[in-house]
């Protein structure tokens, strides 16, 4: 299945759920870790079989030529390999890589639920600290008929034997339980090769012994298909994402830089077609714009005040100010949106804000924010204004 992570990023921005992107990016990274573990397990095991086959042919040749066979300690080291002059025991490496593969495979599955949570539940998204996070995400998805197709796929994941094996292996091993991974081979006398994962039991459920390479290959293929299938489904469902009406991505700025008086300020605005009384008590701000080439420009907004004005044709005009939003909480961890509390006001509040900036007599500083994530203007004044009564 062809899939574009770039287009997913654009769609997350378009539907105001861009805070799902950190989880998408992390998933991409963990997918690479999983793939490397899968490739190394196959490569090192094939190297082992090849090295043993070559050693076997060496012994057969010696028997044919000298009619006797001397087995030395090289039989135990011929399968080892070199990494930047470090001799690596292939058996230890295969065991380590097996544990790593199942761990990364498990994380890939878990990240899917984090993406679903952030991308489709909007402000209803659950905290990652929720005690039964995955089951509760599934419950909320199942409660919305717009997400029926995804709900069905999540039920199939729950009942998938390979997925359940991956999760059980990782759960069992991370709780300091021992999973045995025997690796042995016979040459000359028989042709038996063992690289297996012994049976284990978790929460009353038994998991039988499996060929390690076979289950690694099967799990890798399944999880790759699963990840891209679920991501594609989430992308198609973004138009139905829940509760994003408190989120604002379109931020307007106006900067004044007076080089004559050395007095400057910057103010920020959001526009609404509603009366301030119709807005939620709290809004979330993430300055974000999608450029023509598809690049998503965004910034974490850390300023403490934004003015709210009615929509009009002149975006740089202060006319129509109906309220302001005061910073309540900055984003933490993987959050992107800053939370603001909404209050009604008129132009007098804005004038007081400008006056407070003037009294500080701070030289102009460009906003500590990506200008490409906003729209607006900077006015530069090089001459004295005609009236001494004018603020700037």
Secondary structure, DSSP 8 states (H G I E B T S, - for coil): ----HHHHHHHHHHTT-GGGHHHHHHHHHHHHHHHHHHHHHHHHHHHHHHHHHHHHHHHHHHHHHHS-----THHHHTT-EEETTEEE-HHHHHHHHHHHHHHHHHHHHHHHHHHHHHHHHGGG---TT-TTHHHHHHHHHHT-GGGHHHHHHHHHHHT-HHHHHHHHHHHHHHTT------EEE--SS---EEEEE--EEETTEEE--EEHHHHHHHHHHHHHHHHHHHHHHHHHHGGG-S--TTEE---EEEEEEETTTTEEEEEEEEEESS-GGGS-SEEEE-EEEE-TTS-EEEE----SEEEEEE--S-TT--TTEEEEEEEEE---TT---EEEEEEE--HHHHHHHHHHHHHHT------SS-GGGSEEEEEEE-S--S-TTS--
